Amino acid sequence: MENIIESENYKIQKPEKWASEINDDELIQYIKESDFSNKQIEEGRDFCYFLDKVFYTSDNENSEYACVAYTLNEPSNLESASVRDVVVEENETYIIHRISVLRDGVFIDKIADTKIKVLDSENQSEGGVLSSNKKINITIKDLRLYDILITEDSRIKVFTDRDFMRREFFKYVYVTPSTYWAYGNYKFRFINDRKDPIAYKKTFFRDEEGNVIQPEISYLKKGEKFVIEKEDYINSFDINREIAPYIDFATDSNWTDLSNYISPFYEEIFSKSSLKEFAPKLAEKLDAISDKDEQLQYAIDYVQNHVYYIFNADEMNGHKPQEPSITYENKQGDCKAKSVLLKVVLDYINIDSSVILVNYNSDHYIKHYLPSLLTFNHVIVKINYKNETYFIDATARDEFGLIENRGFIYFLHYLEVKPNQQLQIKKPYRFSYYGINEKVDLNAQNNTGELKLTTTYKGNRANFMRKYFKNTNKREIIDSWNNFLFYALNYSNDRNGTDIRTIFKNAAIEILNDDKKLNEFTIQYSASIQNPYFTDVQKNRFLMYFDRNVVKNNARDFMHADIPFWHNFDNEKYEINLHTDQKIDTEEKYTIQESTINNPYFDFTSRKKVTKNGASVFIEFKPLVNLEIPTEDFEKFRTDHHTIADSNYGLGIDIIEQGIMNMLKYNFKKRFK
């Protein structure tokens, strides 16, 4: 082995007593061909002869053990096995027990062919991510196709004083294995060596008919084990439409007790924090703002933009927030620190607020999980103002507007950091404004079209578009709009392959208005188009504009057995005006077609105004958002979105060509349609 000197981050030694003890002869006995293994290999898949996993937890450590033997018949698996990285946290040690191969029936120890490097796992420091994690790079020389690789290792995380939360509470989610692998022998053991009982809940397991089994909660006392053991095993859930079965292990508790545990840490901070003492200049600035709306806006803007966000992974393992005086003085802090500072500022200006715990990434699962503070990974602020509830992420940047105009945060579950709390559900929401309000004018004269789009973005959309225009090259922005219009005007079906820049002449885009208080961002696009009409194969001409953004294909195409559809669309309003110097068919079915949809989860209307030389459509889409669509309501929800997609997301007008034959063709079509 090239690294003779062991690092404090890794060791080479025998497994702990709580793990398995397997000698080489026993390993060879496990690695036996069978009808089951031969079938998998014949199908072109690698095969895992055995996998033995153990998770051990005590009041002083969390540790994992694994011993696995699998084929290297696929080049991609050979490549990933030859070089891999293991990331360990502060005070966590990676322990190698065995690296071997079985090659042509001969057992070969590969420890001597293994090179280990310890690197800093610090690749996001410029983004404010601080971590003392280490990356252990493991390279095994001379692995060959058709080897059987055997690895045995452990990870032992010993708790420090900073890990007081992990010492007090436990959480671990065991996820059943990948559907790719087939296992000759599979074993998982969970060992509780803590003083407190651990609850476990099996979730999304299925019966033989594929129906989800109702979860049941069981308990493990100190010294007890939970065991799963299977032979000739393939995990058979539908990866595209089902959640992988998992088991949630957590210290037996309830939300009330957990909120009572966490709230004193914050209450202590709030009770001894006086903004006037540690931030007199900020207090003075706030006092000088007489308008309450603007005073609140300034408070949020200050914490979001003047205090640098640092995600300290080690600090996030606990829940003791940094004192706001330190956050203010250093002008930096993690989500807890920034949220606490914001609440102290809000307390000073007499705005009712509280700190809450969330997890955006696992939000859907929180209702299935057992109660645990370790479920949450982020802290934000809840504000009650003028009989409305708002949620502000103090770590956000490039946010603007009075509080009712700021970006909306989508999530469902949260725990308020106050005594005697239960898990709360964020209510469904209807926007009071349009996230996008767009007017389209296309005027075709003498076979030249003058196109103008005027668009106002608000809320989340304004924040995003403002950032997009700031950080993106102007030519790239124009190309993006040109590409969108290429499809909206249906040119993709009669001039596909044409350089889009040659279609949209003199294309330009400019910012008309940027209102930071209303959080409105208005732009205007303009271009000239030679031959603005779409021409079909029969040489019929049409002036068309269909905005595919109105069609919510993710709602129409959604298919999942376990996850409800998450509804998070914006209010949208469109006015599309098409005008030509040609005569048009004023009674064409799709030109005059209108629609009204009143779904419990959204309202949609399209109204038309038709003249002899043009038409207009007025479209409004108003959803009820921040909720999961119940399964029993989803098919009606999907069908109504299909209705929108049935030519109700834009406008098309048919040109009546000059000449007697064209008029006869038009009258014939009109009579028999």
N, C-alpha and C positions, 0 to 999 in steps of 0.2 A: 504494500500500500504506500502511495506516495506521501500522504500526510501521516507521519508517525505520531506527531504530537497532537493529542486530542484538544479540541477547543472546549470552552465551558458551554458552548451551544450544542455540542454533540459528543457522544461517547460510543465506544464499542464494548459491549459487555453482555452478560446474560440477562434474560428477562426478570422482572420482579416476581415475587412469590404469587401475587394475585393473577398473573398471566399464565399462559400455557407453557408446558415444558415438553418439547418435541425433539427427539434425537434424529440423526440422519436416517437411521434404518426405518423409523416410523414414517418419516417423510416419504421415503421411497415406496413404502407400502400404500400410502395415500395416492400416489401417482400411478394409477392403474388404468389402462384402457378399458372401455366398456362399450356396449352398444350405444349408450347415451352419448358418450364423448365422441365416438366415431361418427355419429350422425351429425353432430355440431360441426366437426372439422370438415366433413364431406360437404357441408353447406357453405364452406368458405369462411367460417367464423373461428376466431381464437376461442380456446376453452380454458376455463379455470377449474383445475382439479380439486382444489379446496381453498376456502377462505375462512379463517378463524379470527374474529374481531372481538375485542374486549374493551369496554369502557368502565373505568374504575374511578370513583369519586369518594373523597374523604373531606374532612373539615380543613385539611391543609393542602390538598392537591386535586387536580383533575388530570387523568392520564388515559391514553388510548394505546392499545396494542393491536397489531395485525400480523398475521402470518398467511402468506398467499403463495400459491404455485400455479402458473399459467403458461400457456404456449406462446411462442413468438413466431407464429406462422405468417402474420401479416407485417409487411415492411413498416407500416405506420406505428404499430405497437412495438416493434423492435427499436424504432427510432426514439419513441417516448421513454422506453425502458432504459436505453443507453445513457440518456442525459435527462435529469429531472431536478426540480427545485423543491425544497421543503422550507416553508417560512415558519419561524418560531417566534413567539412573543418574548417580551422581557421575562426573564426568570423561567423560561421554558427550555427544556433540553430534549433534543432528538437523539434517540439511542438506537444504534444498529446492533441487532443480535445475529443476523445471518444474511449473507448474500451469496447465493449458490445457483448453479445450473445443473440440470440433468441432461447430459448430451450423449446420445447413443447408448443409454443405459449406464453411463458413468457419472457419478456424483462429483462435481468440481466446485471447490470453494473459490468464490470470486472476490473475497475481501482484498486479496493482494492486488487485484486488477482494478480496484476502486480508488478514484481520486476525489477528494472532498475539499471544497473551498467554502469559506464562510464570508459572506458579503453583506454589506448594509442593505437592508430592504427599504431604501429611501429614495424613491424616484418621483415624489410629488411635493417636495419641500417648497418649490416655487409657488405651489397652489395653497400653501398654508397647512399641509398635512405633515405632522411631526410624529415620528414613530421610532422606537428603539428596536423594532423587529429586525431579525437577521434572516438572511436567505442562505440556506445551505444547499450548495450546488453539488450534485452527486453524478459522477461520470464513471460508467462501468465499461472497461475496454473489452473488446473481443466477445461481444454477444453476437450470436449467429442466428440466422433464420432456422427455425425448427428446434431451437433450444427450448427447454422448459425452465423458466426463471422462478426461483424461490427467494422471496424476501421476507424477513422477519424484523420488525422494528417497533418502537414505542415512542410516544411523546409524553413527557411528564411536565406538567405546569404546577410549580409550587407557588402558593399564594404569598404575596408580599402584603405589607400594611396598606398599600394602595389598592389591593384587591379585596377590600373589606366586603364589598357587595357579593363577590363570588364566594367568599368564605361563609357569608351569612345565608346566601341563597344559591340554589343550583338550577340550571336549565340546560338541557341538551335535547336536540331533535335528531332522532335516528331516522334516516331515510332509507327505505328499502333499495336494493342495488339496481344498477343500470339494466335496462332490458337487453342490452347488447350481449352481456355475458351469460353463459350457461355454466352452472356450478355442479361439479360432482358431489361435493360436500360443502355445505354452507353453515356456519355457526356464528351467532352473535350473542354475547353475554354482557349484561349490565350488572355491575356490582355496587351496591350502596354501602359505603362504610362511614356514612355521616351519622351524627347523633340524631338528626331529625329525619322523620319519614319522607320518602320521595314518592310523589304520585306519578303515575304514567297513564297515558291515554292513547290507545290505538285508533288512528284516524284514517279514513278512506281505504280501509281494507274491504275486500269484496268477497261475496259468497260464490259458489260455483256458477251461478247464473249471471255473475257480474254486477249484482246489486251491492251498493255500499252498506256495510254492516254498521248498525248503530254503535257509536263509540261507547266504551265503558271505561270508567276510571278505577284503577287498582292501585295498591300501595306496596312499597318495599320498606321494611324496617331496616335498621342497622344490621349489616351482615347478610341480608337477603339478596338473591340474584333473580334477574329476569333472563330467560334463555329462549332463543329461536334456533332451531336446528333442522336442516332440510337436506335431503339427498336428491340428486338428479333434478336440480332446481333451476327454473327460469322465471324471472319476475315478468308477469304477463300483462301488466296494465297497459292501456292504450296511451302512449306517451303524448299523442297529439290532442287527445280529448279528455284525459283523466289526470288527476293529481296522483303522483306517486304515493303509495301508502307510506305512512310515517308514524312514529311513536314519539310523543312529546313527554319528556321526563322533566319534572320540576319539583322543587321543594313544596310540600303541601301547604298551601296558604290560600288567602282570599283577597279580593281587591281592597276591602276596607282595612285589613291589617297591613297590607302593603303600602297603602297611602298614608297610614298612620306612622309607618316606619320611615318613609322618605320625607314627609313634610317637615319634620323638625330641623333637618339640615338646611332647608331653605328659610324657614321661619327665623332661625337664628341669624342668618345673613341679613334678612330684611329688617329685623328689629334693631340692629346696630348700624344701619346704613343711613346716613343723612347726606342727601345730594348737596345741600348748601355747604356742608363742611368739606367734602372731598372734591366737589366740582363747582366752586362758586361762580366761575365764568359761565359755565353752562346754565346754571340756575338763573344767573342774571339775564342771559340771552332769552331764556324761556319766559321770564317775567316781563320782558319787553314786548312780547307778542300778545296782543289783546284778543285777537280772534282765536276761539278755542279750536276750530278745525285746523287752522294753520299752526297753532301751537302743537297739536297732536302730530301733524305731518312733520314738523321740524324734529320732534322727539324721535320719531321712527327713523327719519332720514339720518339723523346724527349717529344713532347706534349702528345702523346698517352700513353707512358709508365712511364714517370717521374712525370706527373701531375695526381693526383688521381681524378677519376670521382665521383662527388657527384650530385645526382639528388635531388634537393631541390624543392619539389612540390609547396611550397608557392612562391618561386622565379619564377617558371615557369609560374605562373599566369600573370606575366608581361613580358616585352621584353627589359628591361633595362639591358644590359650586365654588368658584373663585369669588372672593369678595369684590363687589363692584368698584371699590376705591382702587384696587389693583388693576382691574380691567380698564378703568378710565385713565389711570396714570400711564399704563403701558400701551394703551390704545390697541389692545389685542386680547383675544380670548376665544374659547371654544363656544359651542352652542349654549351650554349651561351658563357660562360667564356672560355672554352677550344678552341672553334672555333675562337673566337676573338684573343686569344693568338697565335694560329697557324697562322692566317693571319698576325699579326704583325711580327712574325718571318719570314714569307715568304716575306713580304714587305722588310725586312732588307736584304734578299739575292736576291732581285729583281725578285721574281717569281710572276707572275700575278695571283691573287686569289680574291675570293669574298665569303662572307657568304651567305648561302641560307637557306630557310625555307622549311621543308618537313614534311610529316606524312606517315611513312611506313604503318601503320596499316589501314589507311583510304584512301590509295593512289587511289584506283579505284573510290572512290566516289567523289574525289575532282573535277572532271570534271562536276559532276552533282550538286555540292553544289553552293550556292551563294558565291560571293567573300567575304572572311573574314580572317583576321589574326588569328582568334581563331580556324581556321581549322587546323593549323599547331601545332605540338607538339614536334618538334625536329629541331636542327640547325646543319648543317654540312658545309664543305668548298668545294667550286668548284675551281679547279686549271687548268689553261691553261698553257701547257708546251710542247714545241716542236711540235706545231700545233695539239696537242691532248688535249681533255678535260677529266679531272679525277675528281672523287668525293671522298673525304676523310672524314670519320667520326672520329673526334678528340677524341671521347669517346671510340673508339674501343681499345681492348687489344689483345696481341698475334698476331699482324699483322707484316709481314716482307716483305722485298724486295724493290728493286727500284720501282719507282712509277708505271711503266707499268706492274709490276709483283705482285702488292699488290691485296688484295681481291677486288672483284667487288661488288658494292652495287646496288641492283635491286630496282628501283622505277621509276615512270613516271613523276610526276608533282612536280614543285618547284617554289618558288618565290625568286628571287635574291634580296638581301638587297642593292639596289641602287635606285636612284630616277627614276621615270617614267618607271617602269617595268610592264610587263604583266606576267601572269602565263605562265611558260615555260614547254616544254615537253622534257624530256631527250631522246636523239636519240637512235634508235635501235643500237645494238652493235654486232660486230663479234670479237671473241677472236683471238689473234695472236698466241696463244699457246694452247696446249692440257691440259685441267684440269686433265685428267687421261691418261697416256700412259703406257699400260700394255703388257707384253710379257709372254705367257703361254707356257711351254714346258712339255709335258707328253710323256715319253718314256717307252713303255711296253716291257719287255724282260723276257722270262721264267715265264710268268704269274705274274710278279711283275712290278708295275709301279713306276717310279721315277718322281715326280711332282715338278715343280719349277715355281713360279710366281715372276716376277720382275716388280715392279710398281713404276712409278714416278708420283707424284701429284704436281700440281702447282696452284698458285693463291689461291682462296677460299678453294680449296680442300687441298692444302698443309697446310694452316693455321689450318683447321679442324683436319687433320690427325696428325699433329704435337702435337696439344693439346690432341687428343685422346690417342696417345701413351704415352704422359707425365702423363696423369691422370688415365689410366686404367691398371689394373693388367695384366701381360703378359699372364697368363693362360686364362684369359677372352678374350684377343685379339685373341689368337690361336683358341679358341673354336668358336669365331665369324667367322674366316676364314674357319675353318672346316665345319661349318654349311652351309656357302655359297657354298662351293665346293661339299657338299653332294647333293645339287640340281643341280649345274652346270654340274656335271658328271653324272647326272640322276640316282644316287644311291637311291634316294628317291622312285624310282619305282621298284627296285628289292631287296632292303634290308632295307626297312622301318622298324623302330623299333629297329634297331641295334644301339648299343652305338657308336656314331660317333668317339669317341676317339680310338676305336679299329680298325676302318677302316683306319684312317690316322696315320700311325706309325711314330714315331720320328718326329712329326710335330714341326717345328721351324719357328720363324719369327724374322728378325733383320732389323735394320736401316742401310742401306748402305751409305746414303749420306743425309746431311741436309744443303743445300746451302741457307743461309739467304738473300743473295743479289738477286739471281735468284728466290728466294722463291720456291725452288724445294725440295721435300721430297721423297726420294727413299727408298723402303723397298723390302725385298725378303722373300718369304715363300717357304718352302720345306717340303716334306713328302714322305714316301714310302707307297704304297698301294698294299696289297695282292689282287689278282684278280681285276685288274683295269677296267675290261670290264663290261658294262651293259648287262645283259642277259634277253631277253624277255621270254614270256611264251612258245614260240616254241623252246627255247634253242638257239636262234640266239644271237651271241655276237656282241657288238658294242663298239667302243671307242668314247666317246662323250664329248663335252665341249660346253655348251651353257650358256652365261653370260646374265642372265635375267635383269641385270641393263641396258643393251643396249635397251631393250624394254621399252618404256615409256607408261606404262599402264594408268597413269593419263591423258595422251593425248587421248588414245584409248577409255577410259571409260567416258570422260568428257561429262556431260549433264547439261547445265544451260541455261535458256531462257534469262537472263539479264546480266550475267557476261561473257565477252569473256575469252577465255583461255589465261592465262598469261604464256608467253614463257620464261623460265629461265634455260635452260639446258646448260651444259658445252660442249666444244669440247672434243671428246673422240677418242682414237686410241687404237686398240687391234691387237696383233699378236698372233694367237693360232696355235701351232704346235703339232700335234699328230703323234707319230711314234710307230710302232709295229714290232715284228719279225714274224708276221703272214701275210699271203697274204690277200689283201683287194680287194673289188670291186671298181675298179678305174673309173667305169662309172655309179655308183649309182647316181640317180637323185639329191638327196639333198647334196651328197658329192661334186658334181661339180657345184651345183647351185650358181650363182653369181647375184648381183643386183646393179643397179645404180638408185638412186632417186635424182632428181633435183627439189625439192619443193622450192617455193619462200622463205620459212622460214627455210629450212635446206637442206643440201646435205648429202647423205649417199651412201657409196660404200662398197661392200664386194667383194674381189677378192680371188680366190682359186689357189693353186698349189698342184697338186696331183702326187704322185709317187706310185710305186708298194707296198710300205710298210708304207705309211702314207700320210698325207695331211696337208696343212697350209691354214689359212684364214687370210686375212688382212682387218680389218674393220676400217672405218673412219666415224665419225659423226660430222658435222660442222653446228651448228645452228646459225640463226640470232636471238639474244635474246633481252631482255628488251623491249618487246612490247606485245600488246594484239593481238591475231589472229582475224582478222575481221570475222564476222559471215559468210559472203559469201564465205570465203576461207577455212572454218574450215573442211567441210566434205572431201575435197581433202586432207587436212592436216592429218585428222584421217585415211583415207584410206591408205596413204603412210606409216603411222606408223603400220597399219595392215600388210603391205608388209614386214616391218622389222621383225615383229613377226612371219612371215611365214618362219621359219627356216633360216633366214638371220642374226641371232644374235650369231652365233657360228658355230660349225663344228661337223659332225658325220661321222665315217667311219665304213663300214660293213666288218666283218671278214668272209673270205671264209674258212670254216673248211676243214681239210684234209680228204681224203677218196673219193672213186669213187662216192658214193651216194650223198655226199655233192657237188661234182663237177657237177653231173647231175642236182641236184636241182638248183645250181647257173646258169647253162646254160639255163635251162628251164625258170627261172625267167628273165634272160637277153633277151631271145627271145621274150617273150610275154609281157614284161612291156612297 
